[in-house]
């Protein structure tokens, strides 16, 4: 709904806009009319110049004829004067018709004909004897000039008719606009009169209504139970009702206290410490005009002496209740309180959250269940046999425990009676515990324990078989292999000169293979022992261990020509014997696979990390294809044939098993023809 001022402003803006449009239209119309009149006058001027041109041509023709008949020179002079007048008229026409191309072309033709006639006339003057002959040539030229001049007159006459009509039309438009402007002014005067008249009537009615309402307001305020005080912005009183007058009579400081009130609401104590003490609740608000300027304050004063006494008792009670509720909301137990009719009267946050998590399961049995609507619902709805549960909860005097299943969820319940100081039962407090997940995990744990016991039995049986197998390998299998190796070497030493070369070769193969078989058995037993023995946590000097490993390898294989570079290595915690086996296997592999390089080099180093230590052995040997890295640490997996490099295929598997027993990892990088790098990582231990 638009305000009165807005409507008034919009009305004046609309009237002003219409007046502006009418004024602008009037100005445009007047301007167009003036332009039209100018063009009309312009056409009259051209017609006048055409008459002047035609008269000059006729006069020059008369002077020519007079000269031909009388031969008097005065007529020649008159001819020249007429010619000058004609030229002047032509030039003026040329200038005034610059906007009309067609008229310009016609004037050019008149000029050519005029010049041609003038040339023929001068021939008559120069040859009077040929005057008749030349005169016959002049006649067609003069006819052409007259015809062209007549064409000019006709075209200008048509233009005059058009421009006169346009001028009349614009004159009529101007008159219409003037009439509309006059009518608009009358309309504005009528509207203004009606507006002022309505304004006068409205003001008179408003004043009457204001007087009546003001009288009614005074009666209402004087009959109010509460006091009303209105102060101006300086703190002086403007209005007080009867109740306020009485309060002011009882306490002269009332107005000062109200003016000093800091907030919109406050309590004032009148006659404090006496039997007549009163507590007044003052509700104040600021009075502002429409522009937001401060006009003062209005206060509503209520005597709350009686209510304040009752309120203090309620406040203590509510504070205690709030403390109890807050405490119950803070505990992790799922608490629900029901009255004697078993209707839920309180639920703490934990029980609501519990039901919120289980609501989808519960809704399979109770589709309309909602954790938010527990308050007011009956506990009977959660039990298949509510009569039994109702009997228990209405008669029990001690803690009662039970369990229920709802929608596949399992709950343990612990109920206690709520009894007041008089011994009357007020209801029951029930603690809910969702044990669905706990029961599921207990079932899974029991199942896993049964599976684990079964697997342990299988593992114990497998270990016993493995021990029997390792014993058999280390005793029963090793002895025949040693015998084969010993007899083969005896035959080679004692009978080789007497034997065929092929027989000698075959004995060498037997001796070599039996030695390889013995080494393979030793490696397998070593791999088994690594899996069985628990790693120690000794203090191990890694650099000293590497030096010992290199010395042992060089004593057996003579790799002392290989350039070996050893960085500073730290002291760690681990099983010394196992870690020494790691260094022996990795360094011997590096020596073996780089021995055929032109300049064999092996680098042994260390990388420090926050959580672990990484050691590496790098060589520039034959290397390997990285896509087969996953095979390196498997038993019997080799990337080179035994003819190229001897080995059992168990050494790196032992390395992998030892490092993993220490909680670390092993990895390798390589490139064919450029060497390989083997890393093993051990966790930092104090």
PAZA-607487 format. One record per residue (C-alpha): z, x, y; residue number from 0. Coordinates in Angstrom, 1 decimal. Layout:
! residues N
up  east  north  pos
Z  X  Y  NUM .
...
END
This chain:
! residues 686
up  east  north  pos
0.0  0.0  0.0  0 .
-1.1  1.5  3.3  1 .
1.5  1.7  6.1  2 .
1.1  0.0  9.4  3 .
0.5  3.3  11.3  4 .
-2.1  4.3  8.8  5 .
-4.0  1.0  9.1  6 .
-3.8  1.3  12.9  7 .
-5.1  4.9  12.9  8 .
-7.9  3.9  10.5  9 .
-8.9  1.0  12.7  10 .
-9.1  3.1  15.8  11 .
-11.0  5.8  14.0  12 .
-13.5  3.2  12.7  13 .
-14.0  1.6  16.1  14 .
-14.5  5.0  17.7  15 .
-16.9  6.0  15.0  16 .
-19.0  2.8  15.6  17 .
-18.9  3.3  19.4  18 .
-20.1  6.9  18.8  19 .
-23.0  5.7  16.6  20 .
-24.0  3.0  19.2  21 .
-23.8  5.5  22.1  22 .
-25.8  8.0  20.2  23 .
-28.4  5.4  19.2  24 .
-28.6  4.3  22.9  25 .
-29.2  7.9  24.0  26 .
-31.8  8.5  21.4  27 .
-33.6  5.2  22.3  28 .
-33.6  6.1  26.0  29 .
-34.9  9.5  25.3  30 .
-37.7  8.1  23.1  31 .
-38.6  5.6  25.8  32 .
-38.8  8.3  28.4  33 .
-41.0  10.4  26.2  34 .
-43.3  7.4  25.5  35 .
-43.6  6.7  29.2  36 .
-44.4  10.3  29.9  37 .
-47.3  10.2  27.4  38 .
-48.5  6.9  28.9  39 .
-48.6  8.6  32.4  40 .
-50.3  11.6  30.8  41 .
-53.1  9.4  29.5  42 .
-53.5  7.7  32.9  43 .
-53.8  11.1  34.4  44 .
-56.6  12.2  32.0  45 .
-58.5  9.0  32.7  46 .
-58.3  9.7  36.4  47 .
-59.6  13.2  35.9  48 .
-62.4  11.9  33.8  49 .
-63.4  9.5  36.7  50 .
-63.3  12.5  39.0  51 .
-65.5  14.5  36.7  52 .
-68.0  11.6  36.3  53 .
-68.1  11.1  40.1  54 .
-68.7  14.8  40.7  55 .
-71.6  14.9  38.1  56 .
-73.2  11.8  39.7  57 .
-72.8  13.2  43.2  58 .
-74.4  16.5  42.2  59 .
-77.3  14.5  40.6  60 .
-77.8  12.6  43.9  61 .
-77.8  15.9  45.9  62 .
-80.4  17.3  43.5  63 .
-82.7  14.4  43.9  64 .
-82.3  14.5  47.7  65 .
-83.3  18.1  47.7  66 .
-86.3  17.6  45.5  67 .
-87.6  14.8  47.8  68 .
-86.7  16.4  51.3  69 .
-86.5  20.2  50.6  70 .
-83.6  20.4  52.9  71 .
-81.0  23.2  52.2  72 .
-78.1  21.0  53.2  73 .
-78.5  19.2  49.9  74 .
-78.2  22.4  48.0  75 .
-74.9  23.1  49.8  76 .
-73.7  19.6  48.9  77 .
-74.7  20.2  45.3  78 .
-72.7  23.4  45.1  79 .
-69.6  21.6  46.5  80 .
-70.0  18.8  43.9  81 .
-70.4  21.4  41.2  82 .
-67.1  23.0  42.2  83 .
-65.3  19.6  42.1  84 .
-66.7  19.0  38.7  85 .
-65.6  22.4  37.4  86 .
-62.1  21.8  38.8  87 .
-61.9  18.4  37.1  88 .
-63.1  19.9  33.9  89 .
-60.5  22.7  34.0  90 .
-57.7  20.2  34.6  91 .
-58.9  18.1  31.7  92 .
-59.1  21.2  29.5  93 .
-55.4  22.0  30.4  94 .
-54.1  18.4  29.9  95 .
-55.8  17.8  26.5  96 .
-54.5  21.0  24.9  97 .
-52.7  18.9  22.3  98 .
-56.0  17.1  21.3  99 .
-58.5  19.2  19.4  100 .
-61.2  16.5  19.3  101 .
-61.0  16.1  23.2  102 .
-61.1  19.9  23.5  103 .
-64.3  20.1  21.5  104 .
-66.0  17.3  23.6  105 .
-65.0  19.1  26.8  106 .
-66.6  22.3  25.5  107 .
-69.8  20.4  24.8  108 .
-69.7  19.0  28.4  109 .
-69.2  22.5  29.7  110 .
-72.3  23.8  27.8  111 .
-74.4  20.8  29.0  112 .
-73.2  21.3  32.6  113 .
-74.0  25.0  32.6  114 .
-77.4  24.3  31.1  115 .
-78.2  21.7  33.8  116 .
-77.0  24.1  36.5  117 .
-79.3  26.8  35.1  118 .
-82.3  24.3  35.3  119 .
-81.4  23.3  38.9  120 .
-81.4  26.9  40.0  121 .
-84.9  27.2  38.4  122 .
-86.0  24.3  40.7  123 .
-84.5  26.1  43.7  124 .
-86.3  29.3  42.7  125 .
-89.6  27.6  41.9  126 .
-89.9  24.4  44.0  127 .
-93.5  24.0  42.8  128 .
-92.3  23.3  39.2  129 .
-89.7  20.8  40.3  130 .
-91.1  17.8  38.5  131 .
-91.6  19.7  35.3  132 .
-88.1  21.1  35.4  133 .
-86.6  17.8  36.5  134 .
-88.0  16.2  33.3  135 .
-86.0  18.8  31.3  136 .
-82.8  18.1  33.3  137 .
-82.8  14.3  32.5  138 .
-81.9  14.6  28.7  139 .
-79.1  17.1  29.6  140 .
-77.6  14.7  32.2  141 .
-77.8  11.9  29.7  142 .
-75.9  14.0  27.2  143 .
-73.2  14.8  29.8  144 .
-72.8  11.1  30.7  145 .
-72.6  10.2  27.0  146 .
-69.9  12.9  26.3  147 .
-67.9  11.8  29.3  148 .
-68.1  8.2  28.2  149 .
-66.8  9.2  24.7  150 .
-63.9  11.0  26.3  151 .
-63.0  7.8  28.4  152 .
-63.2  5.6  25.3  153 .
-60.9  7.8  23.2  154 .
-58.4  8.2  26.1  155 .
-58.5  4.4  26.6  156 .
-57.6  3.9  22.9  157 .
-54.8  6.4  23.3  158 .
-53.6  4.5  26.3  159 .
-53.5  1.2  24.4  160 .
-51.5  2.9  21.5  161 .
-49.1  4.6  23.8  162 .
-48.6  1.5  25.9  163 .
-47.8  -0.4  22.7  164 .
-45.4  2.3  21.6  165 .
-43.7  2.3  25.0  166 .
-43.2  -1.5  24.8  167 .
-41.7  -1.2  21.3  168 .
-39.3  1.5  22.3  169 .
-38.4  -0.6  25.4  170 .
-37.6  -3.5  23.1  171 .
-35.5  -1.3  20.8  172 .
-33.6  0.0  23.9  173 .
-32.9  -3.5  25.0  174 .
-31.6  -4.5  21.5  175 .
-29.3  -1.5  21.4  176 .
-28.0  -2.3  24.8  177 .
-27.4  -5.9  23.6  178 .
-25.6  -4.7  20.5  179 .
-23.5  -2.3  22.6  180 .
-22.5  -5.2  24.8  181 .
-21.7  -7.4  21.8  182 .
-19.7  -4.6  20.3  183 .
-17.6  -4.2  23.4  184 .
-16.9  -7.9  23.5  185 .
-15.9  -7.7  19.8  186 .
-13.6  -4.7  20.4  187 .
-11.9  -6.7  23.3  188 .
-11.4  -9.7  21.0  189 .
-10.0  -7.6  18.2  190 .
-7.7  -5.7  20.6  191 .
-6.5  -9.0  22.0  192 .
-5.7  -10.4  18.5  193 .
-4.1  -7.1  17.5  194 .
-1.8  -7.1  20.6  195 .
-1.0  -10.8  20.1  196 .
-0.1  -10.3  16.4  197 .
1.9  -7.2  17.4  198 .
3.9  -9.3  19.8  199 .
4.6  -12.0  17.3  200 .
5.5  -9.5  14.6  201 .
7.9  -7.7  17.0  202 .
9.6  -11.0  17.9  203 .
9.9  -12.0  14.2  204 .
11.2  -8.5  13.3  205 .
13.9  -8.7  16.0  206 .
15.0  -12.1  14.7  207 .
15.1  -10.9  11.1  208 .
16.9  -7.7  12.1  209 .
19.6  -9.7  13.9  210 .
20.1  -12.0  11.0  211 .
20.2  -9.2  8.4  212 .
22.5  -7.1  10.7  213 .
24.9  -10.1  10.8  214 .
24.7  -10.5  7.1  215 .
25.2  -6.8  6.5  216 .
28.3  -6.9  8.7  217 .
29.7  -9.7  6.7  218 .
29.0  -8.0  3.4  219 .
30.5  -4.7  4.6  220 .
33.6  -6.3  5.9  221 .
34.1  -8.1  2.5  222 .
33.5  -4.9  0.4  223 .
36.3  -3.5  -1.7  224 .
35.2  0.0  -0.8  225 .
35.2  1.5  2.6  226 .
32.0  2.4  4.5  227 .
31.9  5.1  7.2  228 .
28.8  6.1  9.2  229 .
29.1  9.3  11.3  230 .
26.5  10.8  13.6  231 .
25.5  14.5  13.4  232 .
28.2  15.5  15.8  233 .
30.9  13.9  13.5  234 .
31.6  10.9  15.8  235 .
31.9  7.5  14.0  236 .
29.2  5.0  14.4  237 .
30.2  2.3  12.0  238 .
33.3  1.4  9.9  239 .
34.0  -1.7  7.9  240 .
37.4  -3.4  7.5  241 .
38.4  -1.3  4.5  242 .
37.6  1.9  6.3  243 .
39.6  0.8  9.4  244 .
42.6  0.2  7.2  245 .
42.3  3.6  5.6  246 .
41.8  5.2  9.0  247 .
45.0  3.5  10.2  248 .
46.9  4.9  7.3  249 .
45.5  8.5  7.8  250 .
44.2  9.7  11.2  251 .
42.7  12.8  9.5  252 .
40.3  10.8  7.4  253 .
37.3  11.3  9.6  254 .
37.9  15.1  9.9  255 .
38.2  15.4  6.1  256 .
35.0  13.5  5.7  257 .
33.1  15.6  8.2  258 .
34.4  18.8  6.5  259 .
33.3  17.6  3.0  260 .
31.1  20.3  1.6  261 .
29.4  18.4  -1.2  262 .
28.0  14.9  -1.5  263 .
31.0  13.8  -3.5  264 .
34.6  14.7  -3.2  265 .
38.2  13.5  -3.6  266 .
40.5  13.0  -0.6  267 .
44.3  12.7  -1.0  268 .
46.0  10.6  1.6  269 .
49.8  11.0  2.1  270 .
50.1  13.6  -0.6  271 .
53.5  14.1  -2.2  272 .
54.7  10.6  -1.2  273 .
55.2  7.4  -3.0  274 .
52.3  6.0  -1.1  275 .
49.9  8.7  -2.2  276 .
46.3  7.5  -2.5  277 .
43.3  9.2  -4.1  278 .
40.0  8.3  -2.4  279 .
36.6  9.1  -3.9  280 .
34.1  9.8  -1.1  281 .
30.4  9.6  -1.9  282 .
28.3  10.9  1.0  283 .
24.6  11.1  1.8  284 .
22.7  12.5  4.7  285 .
20.8  10.1  7.0  286 .
17.3  11.3  8.0  287 .
14.5  9.7  10.0  288 .
10.9  9.5  8.8  289 .
10.2  13.0  10.2  290 .
13.2  14.4  8.2  291 .
15.4  15.0  11.2  292 .
19.2  14.8  10.6  293 .
20.7  11.6  12.1  294 .
24.2  11.8  10.5  295 .
26.1  10.9  7.3  296 .
27.2  7.8  5.5  297 .
30.2  7.7  3.2  298 .
31.3  5.2  0.5  299 .
35.1  5.4  0.1  300 .
36.6  4.1  -3.2  301 .
40.4  3.9  -4.0  302 .
40.6  5.5  -7.4  303 .
44.4  6.1  -7.5  304 .
44.9  3.9  -10.6  305 .
41.7  5.0  -12.4  306 .
42.6  8.7  -11.8  307 .
45.9  8.3  -13.7  308 .
44.0  6.7  -16.6  309 .
41.2  9.2  -16.3  310 .
43.5  12.2  -16.7  311 .
44.7  10.8  -20.1  312 .
41.1  10.1  -21.1  313 .
40.0  13.6  -20.0  314 .
42.7  15.3  -22.1  315 .
41.7  13.1  -25.1  316 .
37.9  13.8  -24.6  317 .
38.5  17.5  -24.1  318 .
40.3  17.6  -27.4  319 .
37.5  15.6  -29.1  320 .
34.9  17.8  -27.5  321 .
36.7  20.9  -28.7  322 .
36.9  19.5  -32.3  323 .
33.2  18.5  -32.2  324 .
32.1  21.9  -30.8  325 .
34.2  23.6  -33.5  326 .
32.6  21.5  -36.2  327 .
29.1  22.2  -34.8  328 .
29.8  25.9  -34.9  329 .
30.9  26.1  -38.5  330 .
28.4  26.8  -41.3  331 .
29.8  24.0  -43.5  332 .
27.8  20.8  -43.6  333 .
30.3  18.2  -42.4  334 .
29.9  14.4  -42.4  335 .
32.6  11.9  -41.4  336 .
32.6  8.2  -42.6  337 .
34.9  5.3  -41.7  338 .
36.7  3.1  -44.2  339 .
33.5  1.1  -44.6  340 .
31.7  4.3  -45.6  341 .
29.5  4.2  -42.5  342 .
28.6  7.6  -41.1  343 .
30.3  8.1  -37.7  344 .
29.8  11.9  -37.2  345 .
27.5  14.6  -38.5  346 .
27.6  18.2  -37.4  347 .
24.6  20.4  -36.7  348 .
24.7  22.1  -40.0  349 .
24.5  18.9  -42.1  350 .
21.6  17.6  -39.9  351 .
19.8  20.9  -40.4  352 .
20.4  20.8  -44.1  353 .
18.9  17.3  -44.4  354 .
16.1  18.3  -42.1  355 .
15.1  21.1  -44.5  356 .
15.3  18.8  -47.5  357 .
13.9  15.6  -46.0  358 .
10.4  15.8  -47.6  359 .
12.1  16.0  -51.1  360 .
14.6  13.2  -50.2  361 .
11.7  10.9  -49.0  362 .
10.2  10.9  -52.4  363 .
13.2  8.8  -53.5  364 .
14.1  7.3  -50.0  365 .
10.8  6.9  -48.0  366 .
12.5  5.8  -44.8  367 .
15.0  8.6  -44.8  368 .
15.4  10.4  -41.4  369 .
18.1  13.1  -40.6  370 .
18.2  11.8  -37.0  371 .
19.2  8.3  -38.1  372 .
22.2  9.4  -40.3  373 .
24.7  8.0  -37.8  374 .
25.5  4.4  -38.6  375 .
24.0  4.6  -42.1  376 .
26.1  4.0  -45.2  377 .
27.0  6.7  -47.7  378 .
26.3  4.1  -50.5  379 .
22.5  4.8  -49.9  380 .
22.9  8.3  -51.4  381 .
24.4  7.2  -54.7  382 .
22.8  5.5  -57.8  383 .
26.2  3.8  -58.5  384 .
27.7  3.1  -55.1  385 .
30.4  0.9  -56.5  386 .
32.0  3.8  -58.3  387 .
31.7  6.1  -55.4  388 .
33.1  3.5  -53.0  389 .
36.1  3.0  -55.2  390 .
36.8  6.7  -55.4  391 .
36.5  7.2  -51.6  392 .
38.7  4.2  -50.8  393 .
41.6  5.2  -53.1  394 .
41.6  9.0  -53.4  395 .
44.4  11.0  -51.7  396 .
43.3  14.5  -52.5  397 .
40.1  16.6  -52.4  398 .
37.5  15.0  -54.6  399 .
34.5  17.1  -55.8  400 .
31.2  15.7  -57.2  401 .
27.5  16.5  -57.3  402 .
24.4  14.3  -56.8  403 .
20.7  14.8  -57.1  404 .
18.3  13.2  -54.6  405 .
14.5  13.6  -54.7  406 .
14.8  16.8  -56.8  407 .
17.4  18.4  -54.5  408 .
20.8  19.1  -55.9  409 .
24.0  18.7  -53.7  410 .
27.6  19.6  -54.3  411 .
30.0  17.2  -52.4  412 .
33.7  17.9  -51.4  413 .
35.4  14.8  -50.0  414 .
38.9  14.6  -48.3  415 .
40.7  11.6  -46.9  416 .
41.3  11.3  -43.1  417 .
44.9  10.0  -42.6  418 .
46.6  9.5  -39.2  419 .
50.3  10.2  -38.3  420 .
51.3  6.7  -39.5  421 .
49.8  7.3  -43.0  422 .
46.9  4.9  -42.5  423 .
43.5  5.9  -43.9  424 .
40.9  6.2  -41.1  425 .
38.0  7.3  -43.3  426 .
36.7  10.3  -45.2  427 .
35.3  13.7  -44.4  428 .
32.6  14.9  -46.8  429 .
31.3  18.5  -47.0  430 .
27.7  18.7  -48.3  431 .
26.3  21.8  -49.9  432 .
22.6  22.0  -50.9  433 .
22.7  24.1  -54.1  434 .
19.0  23.5  -55.1  435 .
17.9  27.0  -54.3  436 .
21.1  28.6  -55.6  437 .
20.7  26.7  -59.0  438 .
17.0  27.6  -59.1  439 .
17.8  31.3  -58.5  440 .
20.6  31.2  -61.0  441 .
18.2  29.8  -63.6  442 .
15.6  32.5  -62.7  443 .
18.2  35.2  -62.9  444 .
19.4  34.1  -66.3  445 .
15.8  33.9  -67.4  446 .
15.1  37.4  -66.0  447 .
18.2  38.7  -67.7  448 .
17.1  37.3  -71.0  449 .
13.7  38.9  -70.5  450 .
15.2  42.1  -69.4  451 .
17.5  42.3  -72.4  452 .
14.5  41.7  -74.7  453 .
12.4  44.3  -72.9  454 .
15.3  46.8  -73.0  455 .
15.5  46.3  -76.8  456 .
11.7  46.9  -77.0  457 .
12.0  49.9  -74.8  458 .
14.9  51.3  -76.9  459 .
12.8  50.8  -80.0  460 .
9.8  52.5  -78.4  461 .
11.9  55.4  -77.2  462 .
13.3  55.9  -80.7  463 .
9.7  56.0  -82.1  464 .
8.7  58.3  -79.3  465 .
11.6  60.7  -80.1  466 .
10.6  60.6  -83.7  467 .
7.0  61.3  -82.8  468 .
7.9  64.2  -80.4  469 .
10.2  65.7  -83.1  470 .
7.4  65.5  -85.6  471 .
4.9  67.0  -83.1  472 .
7.3  69.8  -82.1  473 .
8.2  70.7  -85.7  474 .
5.8  69.3  -88.3  475 .
2.6  69.7  -86.4  476 .
3.3  72.9  -84.5  477 .
4.1  74.9  -87.7  478 .
0.7  74.4  -89.4  479 .
-1.2  75.1  -86.1  480 .
0.7  78.4  -85.8  481 .
-0.1  79.2  -89.4  482 .
-3.8  78.5  -88.8  483 .
-3.7  80.7  -85.6  484 .
-1.9  83.5  -87.4  485 .
-4.1  83.6  -90.5  486 .
-7.3  83.5  -88.3  487 .
-6.1  86.5  -86.2  488 .
-5.1  88.4  -89.4  489 .
-8.6  87.9  -90.8  490 .
-10.1  89.0  -87.5  491 .
-8.0  92.1  -87.4  492 .
-8.3  93.1  -91.0  493 .
-11.7  91.8  -92.2  494 .
-13.9  91.5  -89.1  495 .
-15.9  94.7  -89.8  496 .
-16.8  93.4  -93.3  497 .
-17.7  89.9  -92.2  498 .
-20.9  88.3  -91.0  499 .
-21.2  87.9  -87.2  500 .
-21.3  84.1  -87.6  501 .
-18.1  84.2  -89.7  502 .
-16.4  86.2  -86.9  503 .
-17.5  83.7  -84.3  504 .
-16.2  80.8  -86.3  505 .
-12.8  82.6  -86.8  506 .
-12.6  83.2  -83.0  507 .
-13.4  79.5  -82.4  508 .
-10.6  78.5  -84.9  509 .
-8.1  80.9  -83.2  510 .
-9.1  79.7  -79.7  511 .
-8.8  76.0  -80.7  512 .
-5.5  76.4  -82.5  513 .
-4.2  78.1  -79.4  514 .
-5.5  75.3  -77.2  515 .
-3.9  72.8  -79.6  516 .
-0.6  74.5  -79.3  517 .
-0.8  74.5  -75.5  518 .
-1.7  70.8  -75.6  519 .
1.4  70.0  -77.7  520 .
3.6  72.0  -75.3  521 .
2.1  70.1  -72.4  522 .
2.6  66.7  -74.1  523 .
6.2  67.5  -74.9  524 .
6.7  68.6  -71.3  525 .
5.2  65.3  -70.0  526 .
7.6  63.4  -72.3  527 .
10.6  65.5  -71.2  528 .
9.8  64.8  -67.5  529 .
9.9  61.0  -68.2  530 .
13.2  61.2  -70.1  531 .
15.3  63.6  -68.0  532 .
16.9  62.4  -64.7  533 .
16.1  64.7  -61.8  534 .
19.0  66.7  -60.3  535 .
19.7  67.1  -56.6  536 .
20.0  70.9  -56.3  537 .
19.4  72.9  -53.2  538 .
15.9  74.4  -53.6  539 .
14.4  77.2  -51.6  540 .
10.7  76.1  -51.8  541 .
9.3  79.4  -50.4  542 .
11.2  81.5  -52.9  543 .
10.2  79.1  -55.7  544 .
6.5  79.5  -54.7  545 .
6.7  83.3  -54.8  546 .
8.3  83.1  -58.3  547 .
5.5  80.8  -59.5  548 .
2.8  83.1  -58.2  549 .
4.3  86.0  -59.9  550 .
4.6  84.2  -63.2  551 .
0.9  83.0  -63.0  552 .
-0.4  86.5  -62.1  553 .
1.5  88.1  -65.1  554 .
-0.3  85.7  -67.5  555 .
-3.8  85.3  -65.9  556 .
-4.2  88.2  -63.5  557 .
-5.2  86.3  -60.4  558 .
-3.8  89.0  -58.0  559 .
-7.2  89.5  -56.3  560 .
-7.1  86.0  -54.8  561 .
-6.1  85.9  -51.0  562 .
-2.9  83.8  -51.1  563 .
-1.4  82.6  -47.8  564 .
2.1  81.1  -47.8  565 .
3.5  79.3  -44.7  566 .
7.3  79.0  -44.0  567 .
8.6  76.4  -46.4  568 .
11.9  74.5  -46.0  569 .
14.9  74.2  -48.3  570 .
15.1  70.8  -49.9  571 .
17.2  68.8  -52.3  572 .
15.6  68.2  -55.8  573 .
15.4  69.3  -59.4  574 .
14.6  73.0  -59.3  575 .
13.1  73.2  -62.8  576 .
10.9  70.2  -62.3  577 .
9.7  71.3  -58.9  578 .
9.0  74.8  -60.2  579 .
6.7  73.1  -62.8  580 .
5.0  71.3  -60.0  581 .
4.3  74.6  -58.1  582 .
3.2  76.3  -61.3  583 .
0.7  73.6  -62.2  584 .
-0.8  73.2  -58.6  585 .
-1.0  76.9  -57.8  586 .
-2.5  77.8  -61.3  587 .
-5.1  75.1  -60.8  588 .
-5.9  76.4  -57.3  589 .
-6.2  80.0  -58.7  590 .
-8.3  78.8  -61.7  591 .
-10.8  76.6  -59.8  592 .
-11.3  79.1  -56.9  593 .
-11.5  82.3  -59.1  594 .
-15.3  82.0  -59.3  595 .
-15.7  81.9  -55.4  596 .
-17.0  84.9  -53.6  597 .
-13.9  85.3  -51.5  598 .
-11.2  83.1  -53.2  599 .
-8.5  81.9  -50.8  600 .
-5.5  79.7  -51.5  601 .
-3.3  78.3  -48.8  602 .
0.2  76.9  -49.4  603 .
1.9  75.0  -46.5  604 .
4.1  72.3  -45.3  605 .
4.0  69.3  -42.9  606 .
7.1  67.8  -41.5  607 .
7.7  64.0  -41.0  608 .
10.5  61.8  -39.8  609 .
11.2  60.3  -43.2  610 .
9.7  62.8  -45.6  611 .
8.4  66.4  -46.1  612 .
4.8  67.0  -47.3  613 .
3.7  70.2  -49.1  614 .
0.1  71.1  -49.9  615 .
-1.9  73.6  -51.9  616 .
-5.4  74.2  -50.6  617 .
-8.2  76.3  -52.2  618 .
-11.9  77.0  -51.5  619 .
-13.0  76.6  -55.1  620 .
-15.4  74.3  -56.8  621 .
-13.8  71.1  -55.3  622 .
-14.5  67.6  -56.6  623 .
-16.0  64.3  -55.6  624 .
-13.5  62.1  -53.8  625 .
-14.7  59.0  -55.5  626 .
-13.0  60.3  -58.7  627 .
-9.6  61.1  -57.1  628 .
-8.0  58.2  -59.0  629 .
-8.7  60.0  -62.3  630 .
-7.0  63.3  -61.4  631 .
-3.4  62.3  -62.1  632 .
-4.1  60.5  -65.4  633 .
-3.4  62.1  -68.8  634 .
-6.5  63.8  -70.4  635 .
-8.6  63.0  -67.4  636 .
-10.7  66.0  -66.3  637 .
-13.6  66.4  -63.8  638 .
-14.8  69.7  -65.3  639 .
-15.7  70.7  -68.9  640 .
-13.5  73.0  -71.0  641 .
-16.3  75.5  -71.1  642 .
-16.3  75.8  -67.3  643 .
-12.5  75.9  -66.8  644 .
-10.0  75.7  -69.6  645 .
-7.2  73.2  -69.5  646 .
-5.5  70.3  -71.3  647 .
-5.8  67.6  -68.7  648 .
-2.1  67.0  -68.6  649 .
-0.9  69.4  -65.8  650 .
-1.6  67.1  -62.8  651 .
-0.2  64.1  -64.7  652 .
3.1  66.1  -65.1  653 .
3.0  66.8  -61.3  654 .
2.5  63.1  -60.5  655 .
5.3  62.1  -62.9  656 .
7.8  64.7  -61.4  657 .
7.1  63.8  -57.8  658 .
7.4  60.1  -58.5  659 .
10.7  60.7  -60.3  660 .
11.8  62.3  -57.0  661 .
10.8  59.2  -55.0  662 .
7.6  60.9  -53.5  663 .
3.9  60.6  -53.7  664 .
0.9  62.8  -54.7  665 .
-2.6  62.7  -53.3  666 .
-5.7  64.9  -53.3  667 .
-8.7  65.5  -51.1  668 .
-11.8  67.5  -52.1  669 .
-15.5  68.2  -51.5  670 .
-17.9  69.6  -54.0  671 .
-18.5  73.3  -53.4  672 .
-15.9  73.5  -50.6  673 .
-12.6  73.3  -52.3  674 .
-9.7  70.9  -52.7  675 .
-6.3  70.2  -51.2  676 .
-3.4  68.7  -53.2  677 .
-0.5  67.1  -51.3  678 .
2.9  66.0  -52.6  679 .
5.5  64.3  -50.4  680 .
9.3  64.3  -51.0  681 .
11.7  62.1  -49.1  682 .
14.2  63.7  -46.7  683 .
17.7  63.9  -48.3  684 .
20.9  65.3  -46.8  685 .
END
